Amino acid sequence: MRILKTIAIALLLFPNSINAQQKLDVKLWAVQLEQGKASPLYEVKTDASIDKVEWKNHIFIQPEVTFQKIEGIGGAFNEIGGQALLSLNKEQQQEVMHHLFSNDDAGFTFCRTAIGASDFGLDAYSYSELADDYKMEHFSIDRDNKYVLPYIKSALEVNPNLSLFASPWSPPGWMKESGEMEGLRGKPNKLINEPKVYKAYAKYFVKYLQEYEDQGVRINRICIQNENDADTKYPSCVFPAKEMLSFANNYLFPAFEKNKITTKVYAGTFRAVNKMDLLDFAKCQNTQKIEGVGIQYTDSRFIADAKALQPKLKIFHTEGHCYNGENSAEQAMHRLEEVAGYINSGSTTFTYWNMILNETTKSGWDWPQNSLININRETGDVQYNPDFNAMYIISRFIKPGDVRIASVTRGKYPMISVKSPDGSIKVVIQNTNTEEKTFEILIENQEVKVNIPANTITAVVIKEE
């Protein structure tokens, strides 16, 4: 109720962005979530003669009340997905990447990759396998040339403007007290606390960014450590927020400056489910060089608390819910709710996890997870999953440069509302009912009535004619 009152007050205080006398052009597109399709989007025709609208189906929008600018929507590149993609013939590969990255399809704009092995690498590896190579004389990204870089490059061929961020799951094993990249080894799963190790690790980041740049792949930002509270059987490293800041200030930024590296540095990725690292970072941030923080598996309450401690804190989302490999429509029904939770809390991005997996759905550590697409390496069959449909419409209509605007609905419908640079308003909303419903969108003193099909995610695009 408080939000509704706030929007009502804003309606009185702010000037109109849509002229009351101007006729509006309204178009709807939707996706069903029962099964995945390579091109799931379809146009919805609405009945202009509808009169009655249930009270809970009113949506209030104030375009002049703006929040963060969107940086993009996308997913993650990983070694297992690259191997699966490259098992297809060239024509099939291009078709898959077109569906993911072309503006005519999902049009992903913001994606993730790993620095070394993630938990969805084929096994654990780093770019510095020779122990005590403090000068990184034997540093090599040769392994990435087999699957990871071809995967990324094929996406860049479709969308050259794709933004990329990267993070390590673990430093090279010899830099850690355990001596291993994987955790749960009976020894502390953390960096050795010695200046020469920190200097070597900073050089490791520099070499990675330089060699990827030499391959024509620009990494726009890094997060210092994936899930910095994790001690797991796959590559991981415990790296508390205060230690992360110390490493960044004393070693990483000097190395970047020395080598003229302009890639942005973010703390995290933090997952504030059981730990308080996000709040610790917000409390102790003492450098203007760290751009902000990457978050995943984070309750919106933690995000609100962090923003209260640091109102100007930049937050971006780094990994979506991975589930268990079932790839069900029921799971996909929760995807817009998840995306909206982060975007409406102030995140500038949403990054789905595995875009592509093989027929097993499993990691190198035998862990099944969901993906947008599964590729059978033996038969060449390509399966588009229900999550693909959900992410397809979200990415198709939520674009870099869009700005989140104030909106509220009386019903409990997952929803994101943005304004594009051309002035159009886009509302991505999910009708969670089992029957078609009529919604009334009130934009200041204009009213728009639309029919939204049952069990769909629908994009409503409103422009002045």
Secondary structure, DSSP 4 states (H G I P E B T S, - for coil): -HHHHHHHHHHHHSPPSS-TTSPEEEEEEEEE-SS--SS--EEE---TT-----GGGEEEEEEEEEEEEP-EEEEE--HHHHHHHHTS-HHHHHHHHHHHH-TTTT---EEEEEES--TTSSS---S--STT-TT-TT---GGGGTTHHHHHHHHHHH-TT-EEEEEESS--GGGBTTSSSBS-SSS--SB---HHHHHHHHHHHHHHHHHHHHTT----EEES-TTTT---SSB-----HHHHHHHIIIIIHHHHHHTT---EEEEEEE-TTT--HHHHHHHH---SSEEEEEEES--HHHHHHHHHHSTT--EEEEE---TTS---HHHHTTHHHHHHHHHTTT-SEEEEEESEEETT-B-TTS-B---SEEE-TTT--EEE-HHHHHHHHHHHHS-TT-EEEEEEESS---EEEEE-TTS-EEEEEEE-SSS-EEEEEEETTEEEEEEE-TTEEEEEEEEE-
